[in-house]
Amino acid sequence: MTKLALSALCCCLLLAGCNLQGVRPWERNVLAQKKMQLDPYPNDSYLDDHIYYSKESSSGGAGVGGGGCGCN
Amino acid sequence: MQLNNKSKPVRHSLTLATATLLGSVSAPGYGAASNDWEIDSSVLYYAEDGRVSAIEPVVRARKTIGDDEFLTFRLVVDSLTGSSANGAIATTAAQTFTKPSGDATYTTAANTTPLDPSFHDTRVAVNGEWEKPLQDNLKGIFGANLSKEYDYTSLGASATLAWDFNSRNTTFTTGLSLNLDTVKPVGGIPDGLTAMPTTTTFTKASVGDSDNKTVVDVLLGITQVIGRKTLMQFNYTYGQDDGYLTDPYKILSVVTDAGTATLAATPYLYEQRPDSRVRNAFYWKTVHQFEQDVVNFSYRYYWDDWGITSHTFDARYRYELGGGHYLMPHARYYLQDKADFYHYKLVDGDIPRYASADYRLGDLSTTTLGLKYGVELSENSEFSVRAEIMKQQSRGSGATFPDVDAMILQANYSFLF
C-alpha cells in the first residue's frame, strides 16, 4: 500500500507539474461555485461520516478532527 | 496579488477559490455577507429494519470575523433507540441473556438473531473551528470538539495547516488531531472473554467502572486544480488508537463443536479486542463540472493492523433542473475484509486471546443508493431533502450474519442570519 500511496502522490505532483501555467484567478468562476467545493454539503458529510463510522470498521481519509462516539 | 476594495468581486472569487482548495477543511459560504451567520440546519432520520433508529438534528453556523478568517460551530443532538445485535448466533432454542446492567434479562426466540432491546442513548456533540490566515498562502484551521453520551465521552482538538503554491493551483495540507475518550458502560467494564451471566443471580466479572482510549490522526494531503472545471484531492491519513477499544456490550457464542450450533456449558463470553490499533487510509476525490452538472467521486483504500482492509467508492451527480432546482443521485459501495480476531462463534476449548463477533468487524459490504432534491429559495437560502436506502450484507462462505437494511431521510435548510 505504501507503493500505491507513493504512486498516487507522484501522479499528483506530475499533474501539478503539467499544470504550471495553472488556472488564473480570473478563470476561477466555476471553481468558486459552492457546488464545486470538495465538501459542498458539510452537514451531509458529517451525518454520513457518523452513520458509516457506526456501521463499518474503517475511518479517516477525508480529514482529521470532528470527535468520536460510543456507537455501539 | 493586488487586492483592494475596488476589486472586491475578484477578491471575493479569489477567496472562494482559495477556500475551494481547502475544501475538506473549510467550506466557505457562497454569497454570504461578511456580517451574517451562515446557518446550515439539518435533521436526519435513520431507521434500520427491526433494529435501531435515530433522530439527529444538526446546526452548523459559520461567520466571517476578518480577512479570510472564519469561525464555525456545530451542535448535534443524536437520539437513538431500538435493538442492536449482541454478537450471539441464532440457535434452534430460545436464548436468554442478561442486560448490561445485570439486573434484568431478555429472551430471543428460536432461530432468531439475538438483539439487545435495551439500546437507547442521547448524544450531544459540539464542535468549534477557527480558520485563520497565518501568512501569505498559509492558512491554519484549529478545532475543538466535545461529545457526551450516557456511557461515553469524547474530548478532542485538531490543527490543520494548508499551504497554497503553484499560483494557488496546488494546496499542501497537513493535519493532526487528538481525542481523549472515556467509556463508562452500564454495569461496568466486563472482563474480556469471561462468561456473560444468563441469569441475574450471577454477576459478571468486571475490571472497573470506566476506561479510556486515545485516538491520534495525522493527515497529509495535496489538492490540485486540474483545470477550470476540475479539482482533485489526494490524502493519506495515519491513525493510532490506544486503550480500551473493546465494545463492552458485545458477546460471542461458544459452541461445543465447530460444525454445530449447540451451545457449550458456558454459552456466552464477553468480547475482547486488542488495546491498540494502527490505521491507514488513502483517499482520492475528484470534482468535475460539465456544462452545469457536477460530478463528485471519491475512493478510499483503508487498512489497519487488525487485518481489516476496505474499499469505499462514493459518487454523486448534481443534475441541474434549472431555476435553482437540482437532483442529486448518490451511490456508495463499501467492501470490507474482516479483522483477524473476528469469529462468528467460538468453539469450546479453543478460545483465542482476542475475539469479537461484532458483524461490523466481519467480511461485509455496504451498498447505499439515494436521491437528493434541492432548491434555491433565494440568493442566500436553500432547502433540500434526501432519501437513501442502505443494505449491509455478509460476504464469504460459512455461517454469516443476516442483512441489515436501513433507511436514511434528511431535510436541510440553509440561510443567512
Chai-1 contact restraints between the chains, C-beta under 6 A:
chainA,res_idxA,chainB,res_idxB,connection_type,confidence,min_distance_angstrom,max_distance_angstrom,comment,restraint_id
A,M1,B,W303,contact,1.0,0.0,6.0,A-B,restraint_1
A,A5,B,Y236,contact,1.0,0.0,6.0,A-B,restraint_2
A,A5,B,F282,contact,1.0,0.0,6.0,A-B,restraint_3
A,A8,B,F234,contact,1.0,0.0,6.0,A-B,restraint_4
A,C12,B,I222,contact,1.0,0.0,6.0,A-B,restraint_5
A,C12,B,Q224,contact,1.0,0.0,6.0,A-B,restraint_6
A,C12,B,F234,contact,1.0,0.0,6.0,A-B,restraint_7
A,L15,B,Q224,contact,1.0,0.0,6.0,A-B,restraint_8
A,A16,B,N166,contact,1.0,0.0,6.0,A-B,restraint_9
A,A16,B,T170,contact,1.0,0.0,6.0,A-B,restraint_10
A,A16,B,Q224,contact,1.0,0.0,6.0,A-B,restraint_11
A,N19,B,N169,contact,1.0,0.0,6.0,A-B,restraint_12
A,G22,B,N166,contact,1.0,0.0,6.0,A-B,restraint_13
A,G22,B,S167,contact,1.0,0.0,6.0,A-B,restraint_14
A,G22,B,N169,contact,1.0,0.0,6.0,A-B,restraint_15
A,V23,B,V225,contact,1.0,0.0,6.0,A-B,restraint_16
A,V23,B,R228,contact,1.0,0.0,6.0,A-B,restraint_17
A,P25,B,L14,contact,1.0,0.0,6.0,A-B,restraint_18
A,E27,B,R228,contact,1.0,0.0,6.0,A-B,restraint_19
A,R28,B,S13,contact,1.0,0.0,6.0,A-B,restraint_20
A,R28,B,A17,contact,1.0,0.0,6.0,A-B,restraint_21
A,V30,B,R228,contact,1.0,0.0,6.0,A-B,restraint_22
A,V30,B,K229,contact,1.0,0.0,6.0,A-B,restraint_23
A,V30,B,Q289,contact,1.0,0.0,6.0,A-B,restraint_24
A,L31,B,A17,contact,1.0,0.0,6.0,A-B,restraint_25
A,L31,B,T20,contact,1.0,0.0,6.0,A-B,restraint_26
A,A32,B,S13,contact,1.0,0.0,6.0,A-B,restraint_27
A,A32,B,L16,contact,1.0,0.0,6.0,A-B,restraint_28
A,A32,B,A17,contact,1.0,0.0,6.0,A-B,restraint_29
A,K34,B,Y30,contact,1.0,0.0,6.0,A-B,restraint_30
A,K35,B,V294,contact,1.0,0.0,6.0,A-B,restraint_31
A,K35,B,R318,contact,1.0,0.0,6.0,A-B,restraint_32
A,M36,B,V287,contact,1.0,0.0,6.0,A-B,restraint_33
A,M36,B,Q289,contact,1.0,0.0,6.0,A-B,restraint_34
A,Q37,B,T20,contact,1.0,0.0,6.0,A-B,restraint_35
A,Q37,B,G23,contact,1.0,0.0,6.0,A-B,restraint_36
A,Q37,B,A27,contact,1.0,0.0,6.0,A-B,restraint_37
A,L38,B,G23,contact,1.0,0.0,6.0,A-B,restraint_38
A,L38,B,S24,contact,1.0,0.0,6.0,A-B,restraint_39
A,L38,B,Q233,contact,1.0,0.0,6.0,A-B,restraint_40
A,D39,B,G23,contact,1.0,0.0,6.0,A-B,restraint_41
A,D39,B,S24,contact,1.0,0.0,6.0,A-B,restraint_42
A,D39,B,A27,contact,1.0,0.0,6.0,A-B,restraint_43
A,P42,B,A27,contact,1.0,0.0,6.0,A-B,restraint_44
A,N43,B,D40,contact,1.0,0.0,6.0,A-B,restraint_45
A,N43,B,S42,contact,1.0,0.0,6.0,A-B,restraint_46
A,N43,B,V58,contact,1.0,0.0,6.0,A-B,restraint_47
A,N43,B,R60,contact,1.0,0.0,6.0,A-B,restraint_48
A,L47,B,L44,contact,1.0,0.0,6.0,A-B,restraint_49
A,E56,B,Y334,contact,1.0,0.0,6.0,A-B,restraint_50
A,S57,B,I308,contact,1.0,0.0,6.0,A-B,restraint_51
A,S57,B,R360,contact,1.0,0.0,6.0,A-B,restraint_52
A,S57,B,L361,contact,1.0,0.0,6.0,A-B,restraint_53
A,S58,B,Y302,contact,1.0,0.0,6.0,A-B,restraint_54
A,S58,B,S310,contact,1.0,0.0,6.0,A-B,restraint_55
A,G60,B,T237,contact,1.0,0.0,6.0,A-B,restraint_56
A,G60,B,G239,contact,1.0,0.0,6.0,A-B,restraint_57
A,G60,B,A281,contact,1.0,0.0,6.0,A-B,restraint_58
A,G61,B,T237,contact,1.0,0.0,6.0,A-B,restraint_59
A,G61,B,A281,contact,1.0,0.0,6.0,A-B,restraint_60
A,G61,B,Y283,contact,1.0,0.0,6.0,A-B,restraint_61
A,G61,B,R300,contact,1.0,0.0,6.0,A-B,restraint_62
A,A62,B,S24,contact,1.0,0.0,6.0,A-B,restraint_63
A,A62,B,Y283,contact,1.0,0.0,6.0,A-B,restraint_64
A,G63,B,S24,contact,1.0,0.0,6.0,A-B,restraint_65
A,G63,B,V25,contact,1.0,0.0,6.0,A-B,restraint_66
A,V64,B,S158,contact,1.0,0.0,6.0,A-B,restraint_67
A,V64,B,G175,contact,1.0,0.0,6.0,A-B,restraint_68
A,V64,B,S177,contact,1.0,0.0,6.0,A-B,restraint_69
A,V64,B,D217,contact,1.0,0.0,6.0,A-B,restraint_70
A,V64,B,L219,contact,1.0,0.0,6.0,A-B,restraint_71
A,G65,B,G143,contact,1.0,0.0,6.0,A-B,restraint_72
A,G65,B,S158,contact,1.0,0.0,6.0,A-B,restraint_73
A,G65,B,S177,contact,1.0,0.0,6.0,A-B,restraint_74
A,G67,B,A125,contact,1.0,0.0,6.0,A-B,restraint_75
A,G67,B,N145,contact,1.0,0.0,6.0,A-B,restraint_76
A,G67,B,S147,contact,1.0,0.0,6.0,A-B,restraint_77
A,G67,B,S154,contact,1.0,0.0,6.0,A-B,restraint_78
A,G67,B,G156,contact,1.0,0.0,6.0,A-B,restraint_79
A,G68,B,S154,contact,1.0,0.0,6.0,A-B,restraint_80
A,G68,B,N179,contact,1.0,0.0,6.0,A-B,restraint_81
A,G68,B,D181,contact,1.0,0.0,6.0,A-B,restraint_82
A,C69,B,S147,contact,1.0,0.0,6.0,A-B,restraint_83
A,G70,B,E149,contact,1.0,0.0,6.0,A-B,restraint_84
A,G70,B,Y152,contact,1.0,0.0,6.0,A-B,restraint_85
A,N72,B,D247,contact,1.0,0.0,6.0,A-B,restraint_86
A,N72,B,Y249,contact,1.0,0.0,6.0,A-B,restraint_87
